[in-house]
Amino acid sequence: MKRFYLSGQTDFGNRGCEALVRSTLQLLKSQFGNDVEVLVPSFRPDLDAPQWPDAAKQGVRFVRALPFPSELKIWSRLLRLIPSVARRFFPSYRLPVDIENDLRGCDALLVIGGDNITLDYGLASLAWHVQFAAHAKRLGIPVMVWGASIGPFSKEPFAETHVAQFLRRIECVTVRETISLEYLKSIGVSSNVSLVADGAFVMAPESIDVSSFWPRNSKNGVLGFNISPLIQKFRPAGEAYSVLQKEVVGFLQEVLNKSELGILLLPHVDPLDGNRVNSDSYYMQEILNMLGAHDGRVTLVPATLNAAQLKGVLAQCRFFIGARTHATIGALSSQVPTVSIAYSIKAKGLNRDLFGDESLVLETPAVSKQTLFEYFEKLCTEEEQLRRFLASRIPDWKQRAHGSAGRLAEALQ
């Protein structure tokens, strides 16, 4: 049996994280055969396991996730109080015995999560993920960064130096867009790096009955739409919380008035404990309440669906506009014409590699009623062209996703 530890994952509230775990296991089995087990760190396995009822049978073992180390909490305070001192080093931390034992029993550690080796979540988060993998490396366990976006760290030169050294030492790195590949070359990391596609492109969808939440009077199809509270922090400084929501409401009203499409609001991140923080459902329910009467043409997908079920729902949409990266990947991999609302390099890199440009990328600061409708009209006018393009391109993209498992097999020989 091959056994792999999947770091960078702590819960399935983010269905993108769940999609990466599901697809990583699928790709590993394709490469190594069905006798594969993955150790999946979780803060709440009692909540994560029901999201994937046959996970154990498929080879998933939920293990205790590492709590955020006290050493990093202290370092975070130092970054605020005496940054000139704190920025001279990356703090290390000790692993609990049970977590270290989990690592020792594995053939390799795979750093998944997509964007953990970036500054998107701050320096302390970056140090958390890098130093965990570095600890595994010191234990003699092969380490791989799996299908990731990496960097840039140019705003934090000390972090750039440390991460570059770490990446050169590990067995292999696969990146999911050319932007990351070129950036790594620029900081001297290239010999162990390969370009692949995001693993979630291959995740198998799960069909469910959508009749209870499908928009009414949608004879011409449905526009899937995702917007998240996460992107609020990438809006213009000082902007009121309600501004973006009002712009979205105006856009949805415009679609209702000028088309015969139904609209399906599709959440892709919802904490499984019901917490409203970072909840797409709660955020979009506020938008739905602001929208007023719509004769059932606008509905909200239940927050209880898992990643595979959401991909099955996305496949039934005629168009999709979304902010969550793996929601857009779910749509694109189902050959649905899609606009990405971008807040980082992820959406830009994906679109640039897939389409050759960023013509279907809407920058978060530019999101408004007008720009959303302009991009919606672009989907409508170029629908057939986009469908033909995706039909020809996506099979190759799914094949490229297998590159991570192939590269891992080579590294373990």
BELBEL-V808681 format. One record per residue. RES is the residue in one small letter. PSI is psi as a letter, one per 40 degrees, with the letter a starting at -180 (NA if undefined). OMEGA is omega as a letter, one per 40 degrees, with the letter a starting at -180 (NA if undefined). BURIAL is # if it has 16 or more other ideal C-beta (glycine too) atoms within 10 Angstrom, else .. Layout:
RES:PSI:OMEGA:BURIAL, RES:PSI:OMEGA:BURIAL
This chain:
m:h:i:., k:h:a:#, r:h:a:#, f:i:i:#, y:h:a:#, l:g:i:#, s:i:a:#, g:e:a:#, q:h:i:#, t:e:i:#, d:i:a:#, f:e:i:#, g:d:i:#, n:h:a:#, r:e:i:#, g:d:i:#, c:d:i:#, e:d:i:#, a:d:i:#, l:d:i:#, v:d:a:#, r:d:a:#, s:d:i:#, t:d:i:#, l:d:i:#, q:d:a:#, l:d:i:#, l:d:i:#, k:d:i:#, s:d:a:., q:d:a:., f:e:a:#, g:i:a:., n:e:a:., d:g:a:., v:h:i:#, e:h:i:#, v:h:i:#, l:h:a:#, v:h:i:#, p:h:a:#, s:h:i:#, f:d:a:., r:g:i:#, p:d:i:#, d:d:i:., l:d:a:#, d:d:a:#, a:d:i:#, p:d:i:., q:d:a:#, w:g:a:#, p:d:a:., d:f:a:., a:d:a:#, a:d:i:., k:d:a:., q:e:i:#, g:f:i:#, v:h:i:#, r:h:i:., f:h:i:#, v:i:a:#, r:h:i:., a:i:i:#, l:h:i:#, p:i:a:., f:h:a:., p:i:i:#, s:d:i:., e:d:i:#, l:d:i:#, k:d:i:., i:d:i:., w:d:i:#, s:d:i:#, r:d:i:., l:d:i:#, l:d:i:., r:d:a:., l:d:i:., i:g:a:., p:d:a:., s:d:i:., v:d:a:., a:d:a:#, r:e:i:., r:e:a:., f:i:i:., f:h:a:#, p:i:i:#, s:i:i:., y:i:a:#, r:i:i:., l:i:i:#, p:i:a:., v:d:a:., d:d:i:., i:d:i:#, e:d:i:., n:d:i:., d:d:a:#, l:d:a:#, r:d:a:., g:e:a:., c:i:i:#, d:d:i:#, a:i:i:#, l:h:i:#, l:h:i:#, v:h:i:#, i:a:i:#, g:e:i:#, g:d:a:#, d:f:i:#, n:d:i:#, i:f:i:#, t:i:i:#, l:e:a:#, d:d:a:#, y:e:i:., g:i:a:., l:d:a:#, a:d:i:#, s:d:i:#, l:d:i:#, a:d:i:#, w:d:a:#, h:d:a:#, v:d:a:#, q:d:i:#, f:d:i:#, a:d:i:#, a:d:i:#, h:d:i:#, a:d:i:#, k:d:i:#, r:d:i:., l:e:i:., g:e:a:., i:h:i:#, p:i:a:#, v:h:i:#, m:h:i:#, v:h:a:#, w:h:i:#, g:f:a:#, a:i:i:#, s:h:a:#, i:h:i:#, g:a:e:#, p:i:a:#, f:e:a:#, s:d:i:., k:e:a:., e:g:a:., p:d:a:., f:d:i:., a:d:i:#, e:d:i:#, t:d:a:., h:d:a:#, v:d:i:#, a:d:i:#, q:d:i:., f:d:a:#, l:d:i:#, r:d:a:#, r:d:a:., i:i:a:#, e:d:a:#, c:i:i:#, v:h:i:#, t:h:a:#, v:i:a:#, r:e:i:#, e:i:a:#, t:d:i:., i:d:i:#, s:d:i:#, l:d:a:#, e:d:i:., y:d:a:#, l:d:i:#, k:d:a:., s:d:i:., i:e:i:#, g:f:i:., v:h:a:#, s:d:a:., s:d:a:., n:f:a:#, v:h:i:#, s:i:i:., l:h:i:., v:a:i:#, a:i:i:#, d:h:a:#, g:d:a:#, a:e:i:#, f:d:a:#, v:e:a:#, m:h:a:#, a:h:i:., p:i:i:#, e:h:a:., s:h:i:., i:i:i:., d:h:a:., v:e:a:#, s:d:a:., s:e:a:., f:e:a:., w:h:a:#, p:i:i:#, r:i:i:., n:f:a:., s:f:a:#, k:d:i:., n:e:i:., g:a:a:., v:h:i:#, l:h:i:#, g:i:a:#, f:h:i:#, n:h:i:#, i:i:a:#, s:i:i:#, p:d:a:#, l:d:a:#, i:e:i:#, q:d:a:#, k:e:i:., f:e:i:#, r:i:a:#, p:i:a:., a:h:i:., g:e:a:., e:h:i:., a:i:a:., y:d:a:., s:e:a:., v:d:a:., l:d:a:#, q:d:i:#, k:d:i:., e:d:i:#, v:d:i:#, v:d:i:#, g:d:i:#, f:d:a:#, l:d:i:#, q:d:i:#, e:d:i:#, v:d:i:#, l:d:a:#, n:d:a:., k:e:i:., s:i:i:#, e:f:i:., l:i:i:#, g:i:a:#, i:h:a:#, l:h:i:#, l:h:a:#, l:h:i:#, p:i:i:#, h:e:i:#, v:h:i:#, d:h:i:#, p:h:a:#, l:e:i:#, d:e:i:., g:e:i:., n:h:a:., r:e:a:., v:h:i:., n:f:i:., s:h:i:#, d:d:a:#, s:d:a:#, y:d:a:#, y:d:a:#, m:d:i:#, q:d:i:#, e:d:i:#, i:d:i:#, l:d:i:#, n:d:i:., m:d:a:., l:d:a:#, g:a:a:., a:h:i:., h:e:i:#, d:f:i:., g:e:a:., r:e:i:#, v:h:a:#, t:i:a:#, l:h:i:#, v:h:i:#, p:i:a:., a:e:a:#, t:e:a:., l:i:i:#, n:i:a:#, a:d:a:#, a:d:i:#, q:d:i:#, l:d:i:#, k:d:i:#, g:d:i:#, v:d:i:#, l:d:a:#, a:d:a:#, q:e:i:#, c:i:i:#, r:d:i:#, f:i:i:#, f:h:i:#, i:h:a:#, g:i:i:#, a:d:a:#, r:h:a:#, t:d:a:#, h:e:i:#, a:d:i:#, t:d:i:#, i:d:i:#, g:d:i:#, a:d:a:#, l:d:a:#, s:e:i:#, s:e:i:#, q:f:i:#, v:h:i:#, p:h:a:#, t:h:i:#, v:h:i:#, s:h:i:#, i:h:a:#, a:h:i:#, y:e:i:#, s:a:a:#, i:e:a:#, k:d:a:#, a:d:a:#, k:d:a:#, g:d:i:#, l:d:a:#, n:d:a:#, r:d:a:#, d:d:a:#, l:d:a:#, f:e:a:#, g:e:i:., d:a:a:., e:f:a:#, s:e:i:., l:f:i:#, v:h:i:#, l:h:a:#, e:h:a:., t:d:a:#, p:d:a:., a:e:a:., v:h:i:#, s:i:i:#, k:d:a:#, q:d:a:., t:d:i:., l:d:a:#, f:d:i:#, e:d:i:., y:d:i:#, f:d:i:#, e:d:i:., k:d:i:#, l:d:a:#, c:d:a:., t:d:a:., e:e:a:., e:d:a:., e:d:i:., q:d:a:., l:d:i:#, r:d:i:., r:d:a:., f:d:a:#, l:d:i:#, a:d:a:., s:d:a:., r:d:a:., i:d:i:#, p:d:i:., d:d:a:., w:d:i:#, k:d:i:., q:d:i:., r:d:i:#, a:d:i:#, h:e:a:#, g:d:a:#, s:d:a:#, a:d:i:#, g:d:i:., r:d:i:#, l:d:i:#, a:d:i:., e:d:a:., a:d:a:., l:e:a:., q:NA:NA:.
